[in-house]
Amino acid sequence: MNPLTLAILLQLAGVVVIIAEIIIPSGGLISVVALALFGYSLFVVFQEVSFATGIFFVIADIITIPILVLTGLKLLAKSPVTLHKELSSAAGVTSQSSQLKDYLGRTGMAACDLHPAGTAVINGSRVDVVSRGEYIEKGSAIVVSAVTGNQIIVRQQKNAPD
């Protein structure tokens, strides 16, 4: 086989392998194969063809490989392989348990010292809670003032129920 034809085929194989790297998650292992193909192609060109052709191949690789990677990543974003669903509250996706909202306004007792985070017993359930920075002693009556994300925010109840 003609050395120039072999070098061109190795370059094309390197391009195909780079495209495979973009599509298949391999942790960079496929990129090593692409690097080897490009490297051997350049070796063949410099050894068997000519120095000037080798420089041309190097310049072509410097220009085409980044363009190929960027184009591949843009195409991957539009590909059916990627996730096209937006994870937002408007789409009905929440990171907050819907049951936490039920605690809003409920009273309970601090199961440990809250400085500011700790555990409380609310409606007979032990739950992780946090205060707004104030220290609340163990056994103090608390009330849930807010539920934000996965946090139950409590404050000390001023007038404990008798």
C-alpha atoms as one frame of an Amber mdcrd trajectory, in Angstrom:
protein
   0.000   0.000   0.000   1.168   3.478  -0.835   2.466   5.234   2.349   0.463
   8.385   1.578  -2.739   6.343   1.188  -1.979   4.535   4.463  -1.442   7.855
   6.244  -4.715   9.266   4.908  -6.600   6.110   5.926  -5.079   6.315   9.424
  -6.128   9.975   9.660  -9.689   9.087   8.630  -9.740   6.226  11.126  -8.596
   8.710  13.794 -11.504  10.989  12.894 -13.951   8.079  13.199 -12.474   7.132
  16.555 -12.815  10.721  17.818 -16.486  10.671  16.806 -16.857   7.367  18.670
 -15.233   8.971  21.746 -17.825  11.745  21.674 -20.722   9.271  21.504 -19.405
   6.448  23.703 -18.320   7.361  27.250 -14.991   5.599  27.688 -13.146   7.802
  30.129 -10.645   8.758  27.439  -9.566   5.250  26.456 -10.878   5.655  22.930
  -9.023   8.981  22.729  -5.767   7.100  23.317  -6.563   4.965  20.272  -7.281
   8.100  18.223  -4.012   9.644  19.390  -2.169   6.487  18.392  -3.775   6.503
  14.935  -2.897  10.159  14.355   0.601   9.631  15.720   1.305   6.608  13.557
  -0.111   8.418  10.537   2.299  11.305  11.126   5.161   8.865  11.655   4.423
   7.178   8.314   4.178  10.523   6.502   7.433  11.896   7.934   9.340   8.625
   7.397   7.979   7.427   4.076   6.628  10.442   2.184   8.327  13.772   2.924
   8.937  16.370   5.602   6.782  18.965   3.822   3.837  16.572   3.599   4.329
  15.722   7.281   4.153  19.420   8.202   0.979  19.720   6.101  -0.567  16.782
   8.008   0.397  18.322  11.372  -1.186  21.671  10.430  -4.288  19.909   9.132
  -4.580  17.948  12.398  -4.147  21.097  14.502  -6.994  22.740  12.598  -9.398
  19.834  12.057  -9.278  17.973  15.388 -10.576  20.882  17.544 -13.200  21.722
  14.913 -14.242  18.078  14.817 -14.525  17.848  18.611 -16.542  21.087  18.905
 -18.843  20.092  16.053 -19.299  16.640  17.556 -20.249  18.078  20.940 -22.771
  20.425  19.327 -24.281  17.568  17.335 -24.356  15.394  20.429 -26.522  17.980
  22.180 -29.112  17.553  19.411 -28.725  13.797  19.176 -31.379  11.303  20.329
 -28.705   9.823  22.608 -28.874  12.804  24.958 -31.482  13.735  27.527 -33.834
  16.402  26.189 -36.054  16.708  29.260 -35.620  19.802  31.361 -35.656  19.041
  35.061 -37.548  21.990  36.513 -40.368  22.635  38.931 -42.496  23.796  35.989
 -42.114  20.299  34.539 -43.203  18.802  37.866 -39.750  17.812  39.086 -38.913
  18.731  42.671 -36.070  17.837  44.951 -38.237  18.441  47.991 -40.369  15.754
  49.521 -44.003  16.797  49.284 -44.541  15.466  52.809 -42.260  18.130  54.297
 -44.790  20.870  53.526 -47.163  19.125  55.970 -44.865  20.113  58.856 -45.361
  23.844  58.248 -46.922  25.461  61.349 -46.729  22.246  63.400 -45.322  22.215
  66.916 -42.964  19.767  68.505 -40.063  19.374  70.883 -36.305  19.619  70.365
 -34.900  16.103  70.813 -31.396  17.516  71.207 -29.737  20.899  71.503 -30.223
  22.792  68.243 -27.167  24.905  67.507 -28.555  25.553  64.913 -29.146  22.069
  63.459 -30.353  18.976  65.196 -33.280  16.622  65.641 -36.815  17.330  66.801
 -39.926  15.290  67.417 -42.853  16.662  65.423 -46.136  14.723  65.266 -44.403
  11.723  66.822 -41.718  11.588  64.102 -38.034  12.342  64.566 -36.953  14.763
  61.850 -33.833  16.746  61.101 -34.442  20.442  61.667 -32.504  23.686  61.656
 -33.103  27.000  63.400 -32.344  30.417  61.919 -29.110  30.552  63.885 -30.430
  30.687  67.424 -29.560  28.096  70.044 -32.530  26.031  71.219 -32.119  23.741
  74.224 -33.124  20.097  74.292 -36.736  19.672  75.415 -37.800  23.176  74.311
 -41.104  23.595  72.507 -40.595  24.490  68.855 -42.766  25.467  65.922 -42.007
  24.916  62.233 -41.719  28.370  60.679 -40.664  27.417  57.154 -39.843  24.532
  54.866 -37.205  25.360  52.266 -35.873  22.692  49.949 -35.286  19.689  52.185
 -34.841  21.794  55.332 -37.396  22.110  58.077 -36.746  25.464  59.739 -37.930
  25.861  63.316 -38.025  28.542  65.998 -38.526  28.283  69.709 -42.189  28.573
  70.635 -42.713  31.644  72.822 -45.749  30.422  74.706 -45.465  26.696  75.135
 -48.835  24.970  75.243 -49.827  23.705  78.699
